[in-house]
Amino acid sequence: MSLTTARTVTDLRDRLAPWRKAGERIALVPTMGALHQGHLSLVTLAKSKADRVVASIFVNPLQFGPREDFHRYPRDEVGDLAKLEGAGADLVFAPDKAEMYPQGFSTRVNLGDLTEDLCGAARPNHFDGVATVVTKLLLQCAPDLAVFGEKDYQQLLVIKRLVSDLDIPVEIIGGPIVREEDGLALSSRNAYLSPAERATAPLLYQTVFEVAADLSKGRGADDAAHAGRFKLEAAGFRVDYVAVRDPETLKPLSGPVKQARVLAAVHLGRTRLIDNVAVPLPTNR
Ligand code: AMP
């Protein structure tokens, strides 16, 4: 394997220095590992926009609640490195917990409003954990651009906001959601699904897509969202939210809408799944 792995911030910076000196554009793709085609699509996108791609792998304890899946979150570093090499990454940053959060670490990056709603309502402190680790990664790597998936749409907006608010000199790029043939968005957490749950799971995307299609036909936002929730509940999902929001601010919308994002979060057994679709509908699916 020729792909190098940096374990410390010092090592990371040492390896980036010659690239930077040569004037190369550096892209960062942050991940929590257990990589799938969704992650790799971000590496490909990053490669198309930069000379060097750094992928980070760190299962960030700060973004998991006390009763969430931090300990059972899938980990497969050997497999991840092979996939990243195949996708053309130039460097992997895989620090351990003590490197990211040494004794005495106490700072949190908190964005307020944008993080208190939707996934933030169900997962208190989640986005503070995300914002804190992403701020650290951006300062550690100082990339020219960083790529995040639209799969985690609220997270993407949170990161754009924090970069703007804190004047971090990096361009944030969103990558489209990669899906299974049946529409289910790829996620490391799909591995938790039983065969029966896996068979039900594509209904999440189908429903969110239908809500978006209804909105495109002029159906009111509240009405369309309620219908989506009803459909998911009838199929056995425990629905956290089905929401129609402004695509930039995530503020609630009502009545007929022109531009929106339909977002949903559900529980299927022990697994929490999220998805979202743009209005107007993207033309490629
Ligand atoms: P994670 O490892 O789950 O923290 O995800 C790392 C990055 O990959 C995040 O920016 C996610 O939004 C993105 N991502 C996860 N799943 C997908 C997917 N199915 N399609 C596109 N991007 C994804």
Residues whose N, C-alpha, C, O or C-beta is under 5 A from the ligand:
A	BS01	AMP	P30 T31 M32 G33 G38 H39 V147 F148 G149 E150 K151 D152 G175 P176 I177 V178 A185 L186 S187
